[in-house]
Amino acid sequence: MADFDQELDASGLNCPLPILRAKKALNGMESGQILRIIATDPGSVKDFEAFAKQTGNNLIESGEENGKYTFLLKKK
């Protein structure tokens, strides 16, 4: 697992809340910093892939373990 600058726990939240929270968190971060997101919504996998494409932020890593989905987003 890569290093990250900030962590966002969006467990228990359904679409689109994890994305909205991530967007807000990224707004307060510097370019090049990495946000780690934890989510429990299976739909968040596709959501974060689409979000990364739309916003130009880099989805470095995504994974799933014990029903928890983790994403590493690098701010553009």
C-alpha positions as CSV (number, residue, x, y, z in Angstrom):
1,M,0.0,0.0,0.0
2,A,1.4,3.4,-1.0
3,D,1.8,6.3,1.3
4,F,-1.0,8.8,1.5
5,D,-1.5,12.3,2.8
6,Q,-5.1,12.2,4.0
7,E,-7.7,9.5,4.7
8,L,-11.4,9.6,4.1
9,D,-13.6,7.0,5.7
10,A,-16.9,6.8,3.7
11,S,-17.9,3.4,5.1
12,G,-21.7,3.0,5.3
13,L,-22.3,5.8,2.8
14,N,-24.0,5.1,-0.5
15,C,-23.5,6.7,-3.9
16,P,-23.0,9.6,-4.5
17,L,-21.8,10.5,-1.0
18,P,-18.4,8.8,-1.1
19,I,-17.6,10.8,-4.3
20,L,-18.9,14.0,-2.9
21,R,-16.9,13.6,0.3
22,A,-13.8,12.7,-1.8
23,K,-14.3,15.8,-4.0
24,K,-14.5,18.0,-0.9
25,A,-11.4,16.5,0.7
26,L,-9.5,16.9,-2.6
27,N,-10.4,20.5,-2.8
28,G,-8.5,21.2,0.5
29,M,-5.4,19.3,-0.7
30,E,-2.3,20.3,-2.6
31,S,-1.6,19.1,-6.1
32,G,0.3,15.8,-6.0
33,Q,-1.0,14.8,-2.6
34,I,-2.7,11.4,-2.2
35,L,-6.2,10.8,-0.7
36,R,-7.0,7.3,0.6
37,I,-10.7,6.6,0.6
38,I,-12.4,3.7,2.4
39,A,-15.9,2.8,1.2
40,T,-18.4,-0.1,1.7
41,D,-20.6,0.6,-1.4
42,P,-19.8,-1.9,-4.2
43,G,-20.9,0.8,-6.7
44,S,-18.0,3.0,-5.5
45,V,-15.6,1.0,-7.6
46,K,-17.1,2.2,-10.9
47,D,-17.9,5.6,-9.4
48,F,-14.3,6.3,-8.5
49,E,-13.0,5.1,-11.9
50,A,-15.4,7.5,-13.6
51,F,-14.6,10.3,-11.1
52,A,-10.9,10.0,-11.8
53,K,-11.5,10.1,-15.6
54,Q,-13.8,13.1,-15.4
55,T,-11.7,15.1,-13.0
56,G,-8.2,14.2,-14.2
57,N,-7.2,13.0,-10.7
58,N,-5.1,9.9,-10.9
59,L,-6.7,6.7,-9.4
60,I,-3.4,5.0,-8.4
61,E,-4.8,2.0,-6.7
62,S,-8.1,0.4,-5.8
63,G,-8.7,-2.8,-3.9
64,E,-11.3,-4.8,-1.9
65,E,-10.8,-6.6,1.4
66,N,-13.5,-8.0,3.7
67,G,-16.2,-5.9,2.0
68,K,-14.3,-2.7,2.3
69,Y,-13.1,-0.9,-0.8
70,T,-10.0,1.2,-0.7
71,F,-8.9,3.8,-3.3
72,L,-5.9,6.0,-3.6
73,L,-6.5,9.2,-5.6
74,K,-3.6,11.5,-6.5
75,K,-4.8,15.1,-6.8
76,K,-3.9,16.5,-10.2
